[in-house]
Amino acid sequence: MRPARFADFVVDIVKNDPTASRVQTLAEAGDTTHPCGVVITAGSGSLETRWQFVGQLPEGAKHDTFTDEPVTGTPAPAGEAPGAGDDPEAWFAAALARAESPEIAAIERWSTRPNPSSQKGVTVTFHNGARVFARAF
C-alpha cells in the first residue's frame, strides 16, 4: 500500500473510532513540508499528533511499474482497542490493528523494539511486502 492510499485508509478508520475527535490529512491541516500523513486528535480532545508516512516498495519492485493492488492474507492480531489515555504511538498502533485489514501483515511499534530510539512511530508491513513507516512529529 502506497503512503497516499494508506493515509486515506487511516482517515477512514480513525474517523470511526470513539476515542478520536478529529482526523485530517497533513495537506488539509496546512502542512506543506511533509508530502503525506495525517493529523489525529484523540483522547481528551486536546492531544493532537501529526504522523508523516513514508513508503518502501516490496523488494525488487520499481516505482514506475509497481501497481498498488491489494494483496490480502491473515490480518495482524487485533489486540486491545485504542484507549483515550494511551500514548499516541500505542493509540495509533491499536487503531490500525483493530481495523483488521487483510492487507496488513504486521504492525511494529518503534518504542517496543530492542534498543528503541526516542522517536515514536510505527512500521506497517503489508502482505505484498511493501511497508509504510509512520513517524510521529
C-alpha positions in Angstrom: 0.0 0.0 0.0 1.5 3.3 -1.0 1.5 6.2 1.5 -1.3 8.1 -0.1 -3.7 5.2 -0.1 -2.6 4.4 3.5 -3.4 8.0 4.5 -7.0 7.5 3.1 -7.2 4.2 5.0 -6.1 5.8 8.3 -8.6 8.7 7.9 -11.4 6.1 7.3 -10.6 4.0 10.4 -9.8 6.9 12.7 -13.0 8.9 12.0 -15.0 5.9 13.3 -13.0 5.5 16.5 -14.9 6.7 19.6 -11.7 7.9 21.3 -10.8 10.2 18.3 -12.3 13.6 17.9 -10.7 14.7 14.7 -8.6 13.4 11.8 -7.4 15.1 8.6 -4.6 14.8 6.2 -1.5 16.9 6.7 -2.4 18.8 3.5 -5.8 19.6 4.9 -4.1 20.8 8.1 -1.9 23.2 6.0 1.3 21.2 6.3 3.2 21.7 3.0 6.5 20.4 4.4 5.6 16.7 4.6 4.1 15.2 1.5 2.0 12.5 3.1 0.4 11.9 6.5 -2.4 12.7 8.9 -3.2 14.8 12.0 -5.1 12.9 14.7 -6.8 14.4 17.7 -7.5 11.7 20.2 -8.1 11.1 23.9 -9.5 14.1 25.8 -9.7 16.1 22.6 -6.6 18.1 23.2 -3.9 15.6 22.3 -3.0 16.3 18.6 -0.4 14.1 16.9 1.0 14.5 13.4 2.1 11.4 11.6 4.3 11.5 8.5 4.1 8.5 6.2 7.0 7.2 4.1 6.7 4.1 2.0 9.0 1.3 0.9 8.1 -0.8 -2.1 8.4 -4.6 -1.9 11.9 -5.9 -2.6 12.6 -5.8 -6.4 9.7 -3.6 -7.2 10.2 -0.5 -9.3 8.3 2.8 -8.8 7.3 3.1 -12.5 5.9 -0.4 -12.8 4.5 -1.1 -9.2 0.7 -1.2 -9.1 -0.8 -0.7 -5.7 -3.2 -3.6 -6.0 -4.3 -5.1 -2.7 -2.7 -8.4 -1.6 -4.6 -10.0 1.2 -3.8 -12.5 3.9 -4.4 -13.0 7.6 -4.8 -9.6 9.3 -2.3 -8.6 12.1 -3.7 -9.5 15.5 -6.3 -7.0 16.6 -5.3 -6.7 20.3 -6.8 -4.1 22.7 -8.9 -1.2 21.4 -7.2 2.2 21.5 -7.8 3.9 24.8 -8.4 7.6 25.5 -5.4 7.7 27.8 -3.0 5.8 25.6 0.3 7.4 24.4 0.0 8.4 20.7 2.1 5.6 19.4 0.2 2.9 21.3 -3.1 4.5 20.3 -2.2 4.6 16.6 -0.9 1.0 16.5 -4.1 -0.2 18.3 -6.3 1.7 15.9 -4.5 0.1 12.9 -4.7 -3.4 14.4 -8.4 -3.1 15.3 -9.2 -2.3 11.7 -8.2 -5.9 10.9 -7.2 -5.1 7.4 -6.5 -8.2 5.4 -3.7 -6.2 3.6 -1.7 -5.6 6.9 0.6 -8.5 7.8 2.3 -6.8 10.8 2.4 -3.7 12.9 5.5 -2.8 14.9 5.8 0.0 17.4 9.2 1.6 17.4 9.2 2.1 21.2 8.9 -1.6 21.8 11.9 -2.6 19.7 15.1 -3.8 21.3 17.2 -0.7 21.9 14.4 1.7 20.9 15.2 5.3 19.9 13.3 8.2 21.4 11.4 8.7 18.1 7.8 7.5 18.3 6.5 5.6 15.2 5.0 2.5 13.7 6.1 0.3 10.9 3.3 -1.3 9.0 4.2 -4.3 6.8 1.8 -5.4 4.1 1.2 -8.8 2.6 2.7 -7.7 -0.7 6.0 -6.9 1.0 5.6 -3.1 1.0 6.0 -1.1 4.2 4.9 2.2 5.5 6.9 4.0 8.2 4.6 6.3 10.2 6.7 8.8 12.2 5.1 11.0 14.9 6.3 14.6 14.9 
